[in-house]
Structure formats: structure tokens, C-alpha cells
Amino acid sequence: MKVLFSGIQPTGTLHIGNYFGAIKNWVKIQYDYKTYISVVDYHAITIEYDPGKMPEKVMDLTINLFACGIDLEKTILFIQSEVTGHADLTWIFNSVTPMGELERMTQFKDKAKQHKKNVNVGLFDYPVLQAADILLYKGEVVPVGEDQVQHIEFTREVARYFNKRYGKTFPECEALLTKSPRIMGLDGENKMSKSMNNFIGILETENQIWDKVSVAKTDPARIKKTDPGNPFICNIYYYHKLVTNEEAREEVAEGCRTAGIGCLDCKKIFVTNLMRILNPIRERYENLKKNTHSIREILNNNADKCRHIAKQTLLETKERLGLNPVWKL
Ligand code: AQP
């Protein structure tokens, strides 16, 4: 079986961009691969955060992922910082990565703008840690949203640099995109993201979601209900593609084009269909939350498994680098 690796940051509420852009895919394909999913807390410390709230956020994200359908028994879900090999391999990769490659990364440029007062080396080096995350397990397939594609290409480059200099050690992984790899935020202008506060959280109630969706932007040319609209430039219509079947969606599109239905009607149908997906997730989340002790146990076992693989990869890598322990001489 090929190795699949993906990660997610414990930086706040999971939103439907994370779900439809990445997690839904993880759930679907987890049985086709040897699957590793990591809660990447080392990545999360590269921006301002509250250390007191971090443990809770990590646990909450873990429960969210299981509630979304990550299989507790099949998938190795683990906490990144509990496997120190990630940092080891990052340092090694730092030594083969040209600065210029990192300077091109658009996520760094965006995050540096967003966090002007805290542009730290970790933020700059983020893609190298990500490469180490994947390659520590010799990951070959990385299901992510479109925003991460550049980092996956970078990971391939890092593997190439290393293999060229020290001999073939790491695979060149590929990004696996969903059918909806980029979900726009409720503002209709930026990628849906926690830090932009333009998201629909997967645990939000119908009322909370309605409050946000009812005021979200649609086709700007459609001012009155009697104005015909263009569904293909409407963000809400795009959202329908995530939750509404083709036939019902065509009805919505036709209603919009002929002014048969108003934007609020269209939004109501979207929210009803979205809740059909989110309600069962919330129910599972509430149940799992009652048993955090056994979730902690699963995480401990998974960290052990990961440490074992990490140790093997690092031994092989250090051997290549000539960093054998002296006692081996
Ligand atoms: N809007 C999106 N559309 C499609 N996929 C998305 N992903 C995130 N936003 C979208 C995918 O979700 C996975 C986990 O993301 P993450 O938590 O590691 O980081 P992120 O991309 O930084 O998420 P946010 O919400 O944008 O967080 P902040 O605001 O804290 O930076 C990834 O596979 C990502 O592609």
C-alpha cells in the first residue's frame, strides 16, 4: 500500500473549507492507503497563540477529525510534537534547501503580511517542516486543498535535492486534490480561513450558520428578487455544489436565472442541505467528547507507532549523511 500523509493545524474551529477541501477526502480514501494524519501543533506555534489553550485545541481538533469520519482503528492520527523526528529531519532538510526556494512561497508572503509583528524563522521554514512531516513516513500521496499545492511541489524538490546529493532515500510525493479544492469565504473574496473570520464552522448550529449565510454576498447585479441572476458568479451557488445534488442544483440555478427564486430562498436550501451533513458530525462530536480518556490512549499508541517509523527513517538518513554514531567505527 502506498503511504498517505496529511496534516492540519490546531489553530481554531474547523470550517467547511477544511472539510470539503481536505478532510472529506481523507475519510473517503483512508482505506486505500497506509494513512497518517497529523495534528501539526509545531506548525501552529509559528503564529501568535495562547499556550494555555493549546492542549484543549489539539484535543478538540482530534475529536473533530474522528467525528468527521477518520477511522480510529485504521488511520494513524497523531500529534506532531510528540514525534521529535519531525524536527530532526527538518534540520537535515534545511541543509539541502536553497533559501531562494523558500522565498518564493506564497503562503509565507501572505502570512508575513497577516502577522507583521511576528515574522519569525519558523514561519519562513514552515514548508521545510511540512516536507519533513511527509517524508519522515516516506509519504507518497498528500491529499490537501489547493492552497497547499505549492508546498507539496516544494516537498518533491527537497526530496530531489536530498536524493541527488546523498543517494535515493525519499519518494517524490504527489498532491491529491478534491473536486472542490478551494472553498471561498463568506466574503466571496478570500479563501475560507479561520484567520480571515469568513468561515462556516462545522460545529455551528443552524441558527448560527443562517446568521452568517443570510448576509453573505451573492451576484452583485441581483439587487431585487425580481432581477434575474447569474449563478455562475455567485459564491452561494458554488457552495450548493458541495451539498446539493445535481438535479436540485439545476433547479436552483434555473430559479436564479429566471428570478423564480430569491437569494434568500437559495440560501435556505443551501443551509438545509448543509445541515444534513453537519448534524451527524456534531452528534458524533458530542458523544466522543464524553470519552477523551480513550482518545488520549489512541493518540499515545499512534505516537509510539510513528516514533518507530521515524527512528528507521532517521537512521537511514543519517547513514547517508555520514552521521553514524562514532561507536559504529
Ligand atoms: N478554503 C479552503 N478550501 C479548500 N481547502 C482548504 N483547506 C484550508 N482552507 C481551505 C485545507 O484544509 C487542510 C488543513 O488546513 P490547515 O488547518 O492546516 O491550514 P490552513 O490552510 O492554514 O487553514 P486556515 O483556515 O486557512 O487556517 P489559518 O487561517 O489559521 O491559516 C489543508 O489541506 C488545507 O489545504
Boltz pocket constraint, residues with backbone or C-beta under 6 A from the ligand:
constraints:
  - pocket:
      binder: B
      contacts: [[A, 7], [A, 8], [A, 9], [A, 10], [A, 11], [A, 17], [A, 18], [A, 19], [A, 20], [A, 21], [A, 22], [A, 23], [A, 143], [A, 144], [A, 145], [A, 146], [A, 147], [A, 148], [A, 180], [A, 181], [A, 182], [A, 183], [A, 184], [A, 191], [A, 192], [A, 193], [A, 194], [A, 195], [A, 196]]
      max_distance: 6.0
